Amino acid sequence: MIQDIFPSRLDNSFRKCDICENDDFLCFDSEGRILVDTHSGKIVFPKNDNNAVNKKVYAFSVDDKRYFIALGETSSTDPSYEYLTIRQLRDKFSGKELFAAFTAYHLWKWYSDNRFCGKCGAELGLHESERAMKCEKCGNTVYPRINPAVIVGVIKDDSILITRYRRGFAHNALVAGFTEIGETLEETVRREVMEETGVKVKNIRYYKSQPWGMAQDILVGFYCDADGDGGIHMDENELKYAEWVKREDIELQPYSHSLTNEMMKIFKEGKI
């Protein structure tokens, strides 16, 4: 999955420090595209440019490599660099650089969306001692937001419930959805499966979780069993396909970065 970069390790601890010459400088444009050089067949980020006027903030490190984010759009005169979407990178690359891009996007999006205080409207500033934005006028403190969402592998005998979204993602998926206010994750599983497919479920069991910076999510994977005959009544506004698919007939996604694909894969291989 996207976060599987062992033996490398992400360290997201907050540090108040200045950028150095060899640090990677992660730059996004107003549309959320990241500045990269991919001509060598791998993701290369720009190094610190002391001439850039943008405010820079420490993001995280991977092993001994430090990454900083530009708070503001930065252009490059080097023709080898171009702005690409996170999805474009996901479709072509893997490894720690891709995970760094995903995680940096999550932080950049949060900084970009929280320039002003939601209480008094004053401009927010960087907190001195933690990963937060602080309003000097009213004292309001804003922390990075993470959205919980469930991925659900619903099983009936030797089949799993496969879906395809009506818009957006074009490959096979499992039932998924965001947790709403006042819900437990297990209640989210029951509600989302019922809303999307009309199937009741039982024996809900946790599998694994995954950070997913593309949508500022933490994805939480569950398997469960169909309760009853498993008759499908699909939400046609959200899905264009929902069917029980036998193990040997499952068509996996074209890349292995997602929790959804791993859950389909281990079911297909008879490991659950």
LOMAR-941670 format. One record per residue: residue number from 1; x, y, z of N, C-alpha, C in turn. Coordinates in pm, 1 decimal. Example, Ala and Ser with C-alpha at 12.3 -4.5 7.8 and 13.67 -1.06 7.14 Angstrom:
<nodes>
   resi        n.u        n.v        n.w       ca.u       ca.v       ca.w        c.u        c.v        c.w
      1     1319.0     -569.0      780.0     1230.0     -450.0      780.0     1320.0     -330.0      780.0
      2     1285.0     -225.0      708.0     1367.0     -106.0      714.0     1290.0        3.0      787.0
</nodes>
This chain:
<nodes>
   resi        n.u        n.v        n.w       ca.u       ca.v       ca.w        c.u        c.v        c.w
      1       83.3     -119.4        0.0        0.0        0.0        0.0       87.1      124.9        0.0
      2       25.4      239.4      -12.2       98.9      364.1      -28.4      199.0      388.7       83.3
      3      164.6      346.5      206.0      250.6      373.0      322.3      354.3      264.0      346.8
      4      354.2      160.3      265.5      447.8       49.2      285.4      583.3       83.7      223.9
      5      666.2      155.1      299.6      795.6      201.6      248.5      911.6      141.7      328.0
      6      887.0       38.8      407.3      991.4      -27.2      486.5     1106.4      -71.3      394.8
      7     1232.0      -52.8      436.4     1279.3      -15.3      569.9     1281.2      135.2      597.8
      8     1240.3      216.8      499.3     1230.1      359.7      524.8     1115.4      386.4      621.5
      9     1118.5      503.8      684.4     1017.4      536.0      784.4      985.7      684.9      779.5
     10      856.3      715.9      780.7      810.6      853.8      790.3      813.5      899.3      935.7
     11      871.0     1015.0      960.9      868.4     1076.7     1093.7      793.8     1208.6     1080.2
     12      669.6     1212.7     1130.9      587.3     1332.2     1116.4      590.0     1421.2     1240.2
     13      688.5     1402.1     1328.5      699.9     1484.7     1448.3      720.2     1631.3     1409.5
     14      657.0     1719.8     1483.8      672.5     1863.0     1457.4      812.1     1909.9     1495.9
     15      872.7     1989.6     1409.3     1000.3     2052.5     1439.7      995.6     2198.3     1394.5
     16     1048.5     2284.9     1475.7     1064.0     2424.5     1435.3     1208.5     2440.1     1387.7
     17     1228.8     2446.9     1257.3     1363.3     2451.1     1202.5     1361.8     2523.1     1068.4
     18     1478.4     2563.9     1025.3     1493.6     2633.1      897.4     1536.1     2535.5      789.4
     19     1497.7     2565.0      667.0     1532.5     2480.7      553.9     1680.3     2498.3      519.0
     20     1743.7     2388.3      478.7     1885.1     2389.0      439.8     1898.5     2358.3      290.5
     21     2019.1     2367.2      241.3     2043.9     2355.6       98.2     2001.6     2220.5       41.9
     22     2020.7     2112.3      116.3     1991.8     1978.4       65.0     1851.4     1928.4       95.3
     23     1770.4     2010.9      161.2     1633.8     1969.9      193.1     1544.8     1977.8       69.5
     24     1448.1     1886.1       59.5     1353.2     1888.4      -51.2     1245.5     1992.9      -23.6
     25     1208.8     2065.6     -128.5     1117.0     2178.5     -119.4      991.5     2142.1     -197.6
     26      881.8     2115.8     -128.8      759.4     2066.5     -191.2      668.9     2183.8     -224.9
     27      648.2     2204.0     -353.7      576.4     2322.0     -402.3      448.8     2279.6     -473.7
     28      338.3     2342.0     -440.4      209.3     2314.4     -502.4      157.2     2440.7     -570.4
     29       83.1     2422.2     -680.2       17.6     2537.7     -740.8     -122.9     2551.2     -682.4
     30     -198.2     2646.9     -729.7     -330.5     2675.2     -671.9     -429.7     2561.7     -693.0
     31     -401.7     2472.5     -787.0     -490.0     2358.9     -814.1     -446.9     2233.6     -738.5
     32     -340.8     2243.3     -657.7     -295.5     2129.4     -579.8     -201.5     2036.7     -653.4
     33     -148.6     2079.4     -766.6      -49.1     1999.7     -838.5       88.5     2025.7     -778.5
     34      172.1     1921.8     -776.6      302.2     1931.5     -711.7      413.8     1941.0     -816.3
     35      514.8     2020.8     -786.9      626.2     2044.3     -878.2      727.9     1930.7     -866.4
     36      749.1     1857.2     -976.0      838.1     1740.2     -974.6      912.8     1728.7    -1107.0
     37     1021.8     1654.7    -1101.9     1095.8     1612.9    -1221.5     1086.6     1461.1    -1227.9
     38     1026.0     1408.1    -1332.9     1007.7     1263.2    -1344.9     1081.2     1205.1    -1465.1
     39     1169.4     1281.5    -1526.9     1235.5     1236.9    -1649.5     1329.6     1118.8    -1626.1
     40     1377.3     1102.0    -1503.9     1468.6      991.6    -1473.7     1395.4      861.6    -1443.2
     41     1262.5      865.1    -1446.9     1185.1      745.9    -1414.1     1153.1      734.3    -1267.0
     42     1185.1      836.2    -1189.3     1147.9      841.4    -1048.8     1108.1      984.3    -1013.2
     43     1048.2     1001.6     -898.3     1002.9     1133.6     -855.2     1119.3     1208.8     -791.6
     44     1148.2     1326.5     -844.2     1251.7     1412.6     -787.3     1187.9     1547.2     -752.7
     45     1205.2     1590.8     -629.0     1151.7     1718.7     -584.6     1259.3     1826.5     -594.0
     46     1220.5     1952.3     -608.9     1320.3     2060.1     -608.8     1392.1     2068.9     -474.3
     47     1513.2     2119.8     -478.7     1586.2     2151.1     -356.3     1552.7     2293.8     -314.2
     48     1595.0     2330.4     -195.3     1568.7     2464.5     -145.5     1625.8     2570.2     -240.2
     49     1543.1     2667.1     -270.3     1586.0     2781.6     -349.7     1581.1     2904.4     -259.9
     50     1696.3     2952.3     -220.3     1700.5     3065.1     -127.5     1643.5     3193.5     -186.9
     51     1625.7     3193.9     -319.9     1569.2     3312.5     -383.6     1416.6     3313.7     -378.1
     52     1357.1     3198.2     -345.6     1211.5     3191.7     -337.1     1162.4     3271.6     -216.6
     53     1061.3     3354.6     -240.8     1013.1     3442.4     -134.3      904.3     3376.1      -50.5
     54      860.1     3259.4      -90.8      751.8     3192.3      -19.7      791.6     3155.9      122.7
     55      693.8     3161.4      211.2      714.2     3110.3      346.1      728.0     2958.8      338.0
     56      823.5     2904.1      410.2      849.1     2760.4      408.7      822.3     2704.6      547.4
     57      761.9     2585.2      554.3      734.2     2523.1      683.2      780.2     2377.7      678.7
     58      843.9     2332.7      785.2      887.6     2193.0      792.3      765.8     2101.3      791.3
     59      773.7     1997.1      710.6      661.1     1904.1      697.6      686.6     1773.7      772.5
     60      792.2     1701.1      733.2      822.4     1570.5      791.8      957.3     1527.1      737.4
     61     1003.6     1412.2      783.2     1124.9     1352.9      726.9     1097.1     1207.1      691.2
     62     1170.1     1158.0      594.6     1172.1     1015.4      561.6     1317.7      971.9      571.2
     63     1345.2      885.9      669.3     1483.6      851.3      702.8     1557.9      981.4      738.0
     64     1666.5     1011.7      669.4     1741.1     1133.9      701.0     1710.2     1247.5      603.5
     65     1608.5     1231.7      520.0     1569.8     1334.5      423.4     1458.5     1421.3      481.3
     66     1481.7     1553.0      483.5     1382.6     1645.9      537.6     1304.0     1710.5      422.6
     67     1175.0     1729.4      446.7     1086.5     1788.5      347.4     1021.1     1914.1      405.1
     68     1020.2     2019.9      324.3      954.3     2145.0      360.5      847.3     2176.5      256.4
     69      741.8     2244.1      299.5      632.6     2281.3      210.8      634.4     2431.6      189.1
     70      614.4     2473.5       65.0      601.5     2615.7       32.8      458.1     2659.3       59.2
     71      441.2     2761.7      139.6      308.2     2816.9      165.5      283.5     2929.5       65.8
     72      245.8     2893.0      -52.0      229.2     2986.0     -162.3      284.8     2923.9     -288.2
     73      235.4     2965.7     -402.9      275.0     2905.2     -529.9      416.0     2948.8     -569.3
     74      494.0     2853.9     -619.6      630.9     2879.0     -660.8      650.6     2832.1     -804.0
     75      716.8     2912.1     -884.0      746.0     2872.2    -1021.2      891.6     2826.6    -1030.6
     76      924.6     2754.9    -1136.9     1060.9     2706.7    -1157.3     1106.5     2742.5    -1297.9
     77     1229.2     2785.3    -1309.2     1287.1     2815.6    -1440.3     1354.0     2693.3    -1503.5
     78     1361.0     2583.8    -1428.4     1420.6     2460.5    -1478.9     1315.8     2385.6    -1561.9
     79     1337.0     2368.7    -1692.4     1235.0     2305.8    -1777.8     1209.7     2159.2    -1747.1
     80     1295.6     2094.8    -1669.2     1274.4     1954.3    -1635.5     1164.8     1936.8    -1530.2
     81     1128.6     2046.1    -1462.4     1025.3     2037.8    -1359.6      890.5     2078.5    -1417.4
     82      786.8     2008.4    -1371.6      650.4     2039.3    -1412.9      554.6     2009.6    -1299.1
     83      439.1     2072.5    -1304.0      336.2     2046.5    -1203.4      249.9     1928.9    -1248.3
     84      241.0     1825.5    -1163.1      158.2     1708.0    -1189.5       62.0     1687.1    -1073.5
     85      -51.6     1626.8    -1102.5     -146.4     1595.2     -995.8      -98.4     1473.6     -917.2
     86     -148.1     1461.5     -795.2     -116.3     1345.1     -713.8     -163.2     1217.1     -783.0
     87     -276.1     1223.5     -850.2     -326.5     1106.3     -921.7     -232.8     1065.6    -1035.8
     88     -177.6     1162.6    -1105.9      -82.4     1130.0    -1212.4       40.8     1059.5    -1156.8
     89       88.9     1104.7    -1042.9      203.1     1038.5     -980.4      165.7      898.4     -933.3
     90       47.1      885.4     -873.3        2.2      755.0     -823.2       -4.5      651.4     -934.8
     91      -45.0      692.7    -1053.4      -63.8      597.8    -1162.9       67.7      550.6    -1224.2
     92      179.5      617.6    -1193.0      306.8      583.9    -1256.8      416.8      541.4    -1159.5
     93      404.3      577.4    -1032.1      515.6      558.7     -940.8      471.6      490.8     -811.1
     94      571.5      449.7     -732.9      547.7      393.3     -600.6      668.0      428.5     -514.7
     95      665.4      383.8     -387.2      780.2      404.4     -301.5      768.6      526.8     -213.4
     96      878.6      558.3     -144.9      874.6      661.1      -42.1      852.8      800.6      -98.4
     97      896.8      826.6     -221.3      873.3      957.5     -279.0      724.3      980.2     -305.5
     98      655.6      876.1     -351.1      511.9      889.5     -373.3      439.1      911.1     -241.0
     99      477.5      835.9     -137.6      415.4      853.4       -6.6      442.6      994.1       46.5
    100      563.1     1044.8       23.2      595.5     1181.3       64.5      505.4     1282.1       -7.3
    101      481.4     1262.2     -136.1      395.7     1353.1     -212.0      252.5     1349.5     -159.4
    102      201.1     1229.1     -131.6       66.3     1214.8      -76.9       53.7     1286.9       56.9
    103      150.5     1263.6      146.1      144.2     1321.3      279.7      162.8     1472.4      274.9
    104      250.4     1518.3      187.8      270.3     1662.1      172.1      144.8     1729.3      119.1
    105       75.0     1663.4       27.0      -49.7     1720.2      -24.5     -151.2     1738.1       88.4
    106     -161.5     1638.3      175.9     -253.5     1647.3      289.9     -223.3     1772.0      372.3
    107      -95.6     1793.8      405.3      -57.5     1910.8      484.8      -76.7     2040.9      406.6
    108      -35.5     2043.0      279.9      -52.2     2164.9      199.8     -198.6     2204.1      190.4
    109     -286.8     2106.7      168.3     -430.0     2135.1      156.8     -482.9     2195.3      286.1
    110     -437.3     2143.0      399.4     -480.4     2196.7      528.5     -431.1     2340.4      547.5
    111     -303.5     2365.8      519.2     -252.0     2502.1      530.0     -327.7     2596.1      435.1
    112     -352.5     2550.0      313.5     -419.1     2632.3      213.5     -562.0     2667.4      254.5
    113     -631.2     2572.7      318.3     -771.8     2593.0      356.0     -788.5     2665.1      489.1
    114     -681.1     2690.0      559.3     -691.1     2749.7      693.2     -602.0     2874.0      705.0
    115     -622.8     2966.7      616.8     -546.5     3091.3      619.8     -606.7     3193.3      715.2
    116     -738.0     3178.9      740.7     -806.8     3276.5      824.6     -884.2     3207.7      935.8
    117     -899.1     3276.2     1046.1     -964.8     3221.9     1164.6    -1114.3     3205.8     1140.8
    118    -1165.3     3089.5     1176.2    -1308.1     3063.7     1161.6    -1393.1     3130.8     1267.5
    119    -1330.7     3182.5     1373.0    -1405.4     3250.7     1480.2    -1415.3     3401.1     1457.8
    120    -1299.8     3465.3     1427.9    -1300.6     3611.5     1418.0    -1263.7     3664.0     1280.3
    121    -1213.0     3577.9     1192.2    -1179.8     3618.9     1057.1    -1040.8     3674.8     1037.8
    122     -963.4     3685.4     1144.8     -827.1     3737.2     1133.1     -736.4     3633.9     1065.7
    123     -623.1     3679.9     1013.7     -528.9     3588.7      948.2     -460.9     3500.5     1052.6
    124     -450.1     3371.8     1020.9     -384.6     3276.9     1110.1     -234.3     3276.8     1086.9
    125     -159.5     3243.5     1192.6      -15.5     3230.3     1182.9       29.6     3093.6     1227.8
    126      153.5     3059.3     1196.5      207.5     2930.0     1236.5      227.6     2925.1     1387.4
    127      185.8     2815.4     1448.5      207.8     2795.0     1591.8      356.4     2771.0     1616.3
    128      404.7     2819.8     1727.4      547.4     2814.3     1756.0      595.1     2676.8     1802.4
    129      507.2     2597.7     1866.9      555.2     2476.0     1932.4      483.1     2348.2     1891.4
    130      388.9     2355.4     1799.2      318.5     2235.0     1755.4      263.6     2255.1     1615.1
    131      220.8     2143.5     1553.0      164.6     2148.1     1419.1       23.5     2205.4     1429.5
    132       12.4     2335.7     1415.8     -115.8     2402.7     1430.8     -105.0     2542.5     1372.9
    133     -221.4     2603.1     1347.8     -230.9     2743.6     1311.8     -299.3     2815.3     1427.7
    134     -249.2     2934.2     1460.3     -301.9     3005.9     1575.6     -341.5     3147.4     1537.5
    135     -454.2     3191.5     1592.5     -501.6     3327.5     1572.4     -450.0     3415.7     1685.3
    136     -368.4     3512.3     1651.9     -314.7     3602.0     1754.0     -421.1     3695.9     1808.6
    137     -528.7     3715.1     1733.8     -632.4     3808.9     1776.6     -724.2     3749.6     1883.5
    138     -773.1     3624.7     1861.2     -868.8     3567.0     1956.7     -816.8     3441.9     2026.1
    139     -699.2     3391.7     1986.1     -640.5     3275.3     2051.7     -686.7     3142.0     1998.7
    140     -770.2     3139.9     1895.9     -818.6     3014.3     1838.0     -702.9     2934.8     1778.6
    141     -700.0     2803.3     1805.4     -596.6     2715.4     1751.8     -660.8     2610.5     1661.7
    142     -603.2     2590.8     1543.4     -658.2     2498.7     1443.7     -555.4     2390.9     1414.3
    143     -596.9     2264.8     1425.9     -507.0     2151.3     1403.4     -542.3     2082.4     1270.8
    144     -447.0     2006.8     1212.6     -476.1     1935.4     1088.0     -596.3     1842.6     1101.6
    145     -680.6     1845.9     1001.0     -802.7     1764.6     1001.1     -777.7     1633.6      927.7
    146     -826.3     1524.7      986.5     -819.3     1393.1      923.5     -960.6     1336.3      917.7
    147    -1004.3     1295.1      800.1    -1140.6     1247.8      780.2    -1146.1     1095.6      785.7
    148    -1217.4     1036.5      883.1    -1227.9      889.8      887.4    -1326.3      836.7      783.7
    149    -1285.0      731.5      715.2    -1371.7      667.9      616.4    -1351.2      517.1      623.7
    150    -1454.3      441.2      590.7    -1446.1      294.9      595.9    -1439.3      236.8      454.9
    151    -1365.1      126.9      442.9    -1363.7       42.1      323.6    -1417.4      -93.2      368.2
    152    -1517.5     -147.5      298.0    -1588.9     -265.0      347.6    -1587.9     -378.8      246.0
    153    -1530.3     -490.9      286.3    -1537.4     -612.5      206.8    -1651.9     -698.9      258.4
    154    -1764.5     -697.5      189.7    -1882.1     -774.5      230.5    -1875.8     -912.0      163.8
    155    -1880.7    -1016.8      244.6    -1861.0    -1153.5      195.3    -1990.8    -1232.8      204.2
    156    -2019.3    -1310.1      100.4    -2130.7    -1406.0       99.8    -2080.9    -1534.4       35.6
    157    -2067.5    -1639.6      118.4    -2014.6    -1767.5       70.7    -1875.6    -1745.2        9.9
    158    -1858.1    -1771.9     -120.0    -1727.8    -1758.4     -183.2    -1722.4    -1636.4     -275.7
    159    -1803.8    -1535.7     -243.9    -1809.7    -1414.8     -325.6    -1793.3    -1291.7     -237.8
    160    -1752.3    -1181.4     -299.7    -1739.3    -1053.3     -230.3    -1815.9     -948.4     -310.0
    161    -1866.8     -847.6     -241.4    -1948.5     -745.3     -304.2    -1857.3     -640.4     -369.8
    162    -1856.8     -638.4     -503.1    -1773.5     -546.7     -580.9    -1861.0     -434.8     -636.6
    163    -1808.8     -312.2     -630.7    -1883.1     -197.1     -681.6    -1796.9     -116.7     -778.8
    164    -1863.1      -31.5     -854.6    -1796.4       72.4     -932.9    -1876.1      201.2     -915.9
    165    -1803.8      311.0     -898.2    -1869.7      439.5     -879.5    -1925.5      491.0    -1012.6
    166    -2032.6      566.9    -1004.1    -2092.2      624.1    -1125.0    -2004.1      734.3    -1183.8
    167    -1933.9      807.1    -1095.3    -1847.3      915.4    -1141.1    -1710.3      901.9    -1074.9
    168    -1608.4      953.3    -1141.1    -1475.4      956.6    -1081.9    -1397.5      828.5    -1106.6
    169    -1365.8      756.8     -998.9    -1280.2      638.3    -1004.8    -1341.9      532.1    -1095.2
    170    -1265.0      483.2    -1193.8    -1320.4      400.1    -1300.2    -1297.0      250.5    -1281.8
    171    -1235.7      209.2    -1170.4    -1200.4       67.7    -1152.8    -1286.1        4.2    -1042.9
    172    -1272.6     -127.0    -1030.1    -1346.6     -198.6     -926.7    -1310.8     -146.5     -787.7
    173    -1408.3     -148.4     -698.8    -1387.8     -100.9     -562.1    -1476.4     -180.5     -468.5
    174    -1462.6     -150.9     -341.1    -1550.9     -205.2     -239.3    -1640.8      -92.3     -188.8
    175    -1742.1     -128.4     -113.9    -1827.6      -25.9      -53.0    -1741.1       62.6       37.0
    176    -1762.0      192.9       29.9    -1681.6      286.5      108.1    -1764.2      409.3      141.7
    177    -1724.8      478.6      248.2    -1794.1      601.2      283.7    -1737.7      664.2      409.1
    178    -1770.5      789.9      429.0    -1720.1      866.1      542.7    -1804.0      843.5      667.8
    179    -1735.9      844.4      781.7    -1805.0      837.2      910.0    -1873.9      969.9      938.3
    180    -1996.7      964.0      984.3    -2073.3     1083.9     1014.2    -2073.7     1110.7     1163.9
    181    -2113.7     1231.0     1199.1    -2115.2     1272.8     1339.5    -2200.6     1177.9     1423.6
    182    -2146.0     1133.6     1536.3    -2220.2     1048.1     1628.4    -2214.2      900.4     1597.0
    183    -2140.8      861.3     1490.8    -2132.2      721.1     1451.1    -2004.9      656.6     1502.0
    184    -2013.6      527.6     1534.1    -1893.5      446.2     1546.7    -1854.7      399.5     1407.0
    185    -1733.4      347.6     1392.7    -1691.1      296.0     1262.7    -1777.5      177.5     1219.3
    186    -1814.8       94.3     1317.0    -1899.3      -22.2     1284.5    -2036.9       22.9     1235.7
    187    -2089.2      129.0     1294.4    -2217.8      181.3     1248.2    -2205.1      240.2     1107.7
    188    -2090.9      299.8     1078.7    -2066.4      349.7      943.2    -2068.4      235.2      843.2
    189    -2006.3      122.8      878.9    -2006.2        5.4      791.6    -2149.3      -36.2      759.9
    190    -2230.9      -52.2      862.3    -2369.7      -97.5      840.8    -2446.5        0.9      752.8
    191    -2433.8      130.0      784.0    -2510.2      231.2      710.4    -2465.5      240.6      565.4
    192    -2333.8      246.9      539.6    -2286.4      264.0      404.1    -2322.3      144.6      315.1
    193    -2308.0       22.9      368.9    -2343.0      -94.2      288.6    -2492.6      -93.8      257.5
    194    -2573.8      -58.6      355.6    -2718.6      -54.0      333.4    -2755.5       56.0      234.5
    195    -2697.4      174.6      250.6    -2732.2      286.6      162.3    -2691.5      260.6       17.7
    196    -2573.8      203.0       -1.9    -2523.4      185.4     -137.8    -2578.8       62.0     -206.9
    197    -2603.7      -45.0     -130.2    -2639.0     -172.7     -194.0    -2765.2     -237.9     -138.5
    198    -2817.2     -189.0      -25.7    -2935.1     -250.6       33.2    -2909.5     -381.9      104.7
    199    -2782.6     -415.3      128.9    -2746.2     -541.5      193.3    -2725.7     -519.4      343.1
    200    -2786.8     -603.8      425.1    -2761.6     -602.7      568.6    -2636.3     -685.0      598.9
    201    -2560.6     -646.4      703.3    -2435.8     -716.7      733.2    -2427.6     -755.1      880.8
    202    -2338.7     -851.8      908.3    -2313.3     -897.9     1044.4    -2166.2     -937.4     1054.4
    203    -2123.4     -973.6     1175.0    -1984.8    -1019.2     1199.0    -1881.1     -920.2     1144.4
    204    -1896.3     -794.4     1178.8    -1803.0     -689.8     1132.5    -1669.7     -705.8     1204.6
    205    -1560.9     -709.2     1128.7    -1429.3     -729.4     1188.2    -1325.3     -640.4     1119.8
    206    -1242.6     -578.9     1202.1    -1140.3     -486.0     1153.9    -1029.9     -560.3     1079.8
    207     -981.1     -499.6      970.3     -869.1     -557.2      896.0     -742.4     -470.9      907.9
    208     -744.3     -349.6      859.8     -624.7     -267.0      854.3     -666.1     -123.6      822.3
    209     -575.5      -28.1      850.7     -603.3      111.0      816.7     -495.6      165.5      723.3
    210     -524.8      280.9      662.0     -433.0      341.8      566.5     -450.3      493.1      563.9
    211     -340.4      569.4      579.2     -349.5      713.6      554.6     -364.7      737.5      404.9
    212     -449.2      831.1      369.6     -475.8      858.1      227.9     -481.9     1008.7      207.5
    213     -362.2     1067.2      189.6     -350.4     1211.3      184.5     -423.9     1277.9       70.1
    214     -451.7     1204.5      -36.6     -520.9     1260.6     -151.9     -654.0     1324.5     -113.3
    215     -722.5     1264.7      -15.4     -851.4     1317.8       29.7     -849.5     1353.4      177.8
    216     -730.6     1366.4      235.6     -713.0     1398.2      377.3     -784.6     1295.5      466.6
    217     -775.5     1168.0      429.4     -849.0     1061.4      497.3     -759.0      974.5      583.6
    218     -822.1      903.9      676.5     -768.0      780.3      730.8     -869.8      674.0      692.6
    219     -828.9      580.9      609.1     -916.8      473.8      562.5     -908.6      356.4      660.1
    220    -1023.0      303.8      699.6    -1029.8      194.0      795.6    -1101.7       76.9      729.5
    221    -1029.2      -33.6      710.6    -1082.9     -147.4      638.4    -1150.0     -248.9      729.7
    222    -1265.5     -295.3      687.8    -1340.5     -398.3      760.0    -1387.5     -505.3      662.0
    223    -1391.8     -628.3      711.1    -1466.5     -734.3      644.4    -1591.4     -762.8      726.2
    224    -1694.2     -810.2      659.5    -1816.7     -850.5      729.0    -1889.9     -950.4      640.2
    225    -1994.2    -1010.5      696.0    -2072.2    -1110.4      622.8    -2210.7    -1056.2      590.8
    226    -2263.9    -1096.2      476.1    -2400.6    -1060.3      441.8    -2496.1    -1126.9      540.6
    227    -2594.2    -1053.9      586.6    -2695.0    -1103.8      680.2    -2824.0    -1125.4      602.4
    228    -2852.9    -1251.1      568.7    -2968.9    -1282.1      487.5    -2927.7    -1328.7      349.7
    229    -3016.1    -1307.5      252.2    -2989.9    -1361.5      118.2    -2896.0    -1273.0       36.7
    230    -2863.2    -1154.1       84.5    -2768.9    -1068.3       13.6    -2824.4    -1004.2     -111.1
    231    -2957.5     -993.1     -119.0    -3018.3     -928.2     -234.6    -2972.4     -783.3     -247.0
    232    -2931.8     -740.5     -368.3    -2874.6     -608.2     -390.2    -2981.0     -511.8     -442.2
    233    -2990.4     -396.9     -377.6    -3075.3     -286.9     -423.5    -2984.1     -164.1     -431.0
    234    -2922.8     -145.7     -547.4    -2813.0      -50.1     -563.5    -2861.9       94.4     -567.2
    235    -2782.5      182.8     -505.6    -2805.8      327.0     -515.6    -2752.1      373.1     -650.8
    236    -2840.8      394.4     -746.3    -2798.9      425.4     -882.7    -2746.0      567.5     -897.0
    237    -2769.5      652.0     -798.2    -2712.9      786.2     -803.4    -2563.4      785.5     -774.2
    238    -2518.0      685.0     -696.5    -2377.3      679.1     -656.7    -2299.9      571.2     -730.6
    239    -2364.9      458.7     -758.9    -2296.6      344.3     -819.4    -2352.9      314.5     -957.8
    240    -2265.6      262.2    -1045.5    -2313.1      210.5    -1173.4    -2303.2       58.3    -1178.4
    241    -2248.0       -0.7    -1070.1    -2229.0     -145.2    -1068.3    -2217.6     -190.4     -923.9
    242    -2288.8     -297.2     -887.3    -2274.6     -362.5     -757.2    -2316.6     -507.5     -774.7
    243    -2221.1     -599.3     -761.0    -2247.9     -740.9     -786.2    -2166.1     -828.1     -691.5
    244    -2219.8     -948.1     -663.9    -2142.4    -1049.7     -593.4    -2048.8    -1115.6     -694.5
    245    -1920.7    -1112.9     -665.9    -1819.9    -1164.8     -759.3    -1739.8    -1274.0     -689.7
    246    -1728.1    -1390.1     -755.0    -1650.6    -1500.4     -698.0    -1501.4    -1467.0     -697.0
    247    -1429.5    -1534.8     -606.5    -1286.5    -1506.0     -588.7    -1210.5    -1503.5     -720.3
    248    -1227.8    -1609.0     -798.4    -1146.9    -1624.3     -919.4    -1183.5    -1523.7    -1028.0
    249    -1297.4    -1457.4    -1014.5    -1342.1    -1363.8    -1117.1    -1313.4    -1218.0    -1081.3
    250    -1253.0    -1193.5     -967.4    -1227.2    -1054.9     -924.7    -1121.8     -991.0    -1014.6
    251    -1152.7     -873.1    -1066.4    -1058.4     -793.5    -1144.6    -1001.6     -685.0    -1054.3
    252     -870.3     -692.1    -1029.2     -807.1     -598.1     -937.5     -782.5     -464.0    -1004.4
    253     -754.6     -362.0     -922.6     -716.5     -231.0     -973.3     -579.6     -239.6    -1040.9
    254     -546.5     -145.9    -1130.0     -420.7     -155.9    -1205.6     -295.6     -120.7    -1126.5
    255     -310.2      -79.9     -999.5     -193.8      -49.3     -915.9     -222.4      -99.9     -775.9
    256     -119.1     -110.3     -693.1     -132.5     -178.1     -564.2     -123.2      -84.4     -445.5
    257     -149.7       45.1     -465.3     -128.5      142.2     -359.0     -239.9      144.0     -254.3
    258     -360.4       99.2     -289.2     -476.0      126.3     -204.3     -514.1       10.0     -113.5
    259     -572.2       44.8       -0.9     -628.1      -53.4       91.7     -737.2     -134.0       23.3
    260     -818.8      -68.1      -57.1     -925.6     -136.8     -129.8     -870.3     -250.0     -215.1
    261     -766.4     -221.4     -291.0     -709.3     -323.3     -379.5     -650.5     -439.2     -299.9
    262     -582.3     -408.6     -187.9     -525.5     -515.2     -106.1     -634.8     -604.8      -48.9
    263     -745.6     -544.7       -5.6     -855.0     -624.5       51.0     -917.8     -714.9      -54.5
    264     -933.2     -664.6     -176.1     -984.2     -749.7     -283.5     -884.6     -860.2     -316.8
    265     -757.3     -826.0     -316.3     -652.5     -920.7     -354.9     -643.8    -1038.8     -257.3
    266     -645.6    -1011.0     -126.5     -630.8    -1121.9      -31.4     -754.7    -1210.7      -30.2
    267     -871.1    -1151.9      -62.0     -991.0    -1236.7      -76.3     -979.8    -1322.8     -202.0
    268     -934.9    -1262.3     -310.1     -918.5    -1336.8     -436.3     -822.7    -1454.2     -418.8
    269     -718.1    -1434.0     -338.6     -616.7    -1537.5     -315.6     -655.0    -1636.4     -206.6
    270     -776.2    -1624.2     -151.2     -823.4    -1718.2      -50.2     -758.7    -1704.1       85.9
    271     -703.7    -1584.9      115.1     -635.7    -1563.1      242.0     -729.5    -1513.7      351.3
    272     -855.0    -1496.5      316.7     -954.6    -1458.7      416.3    -1090.5    -1516.6      375.9
</nodes>
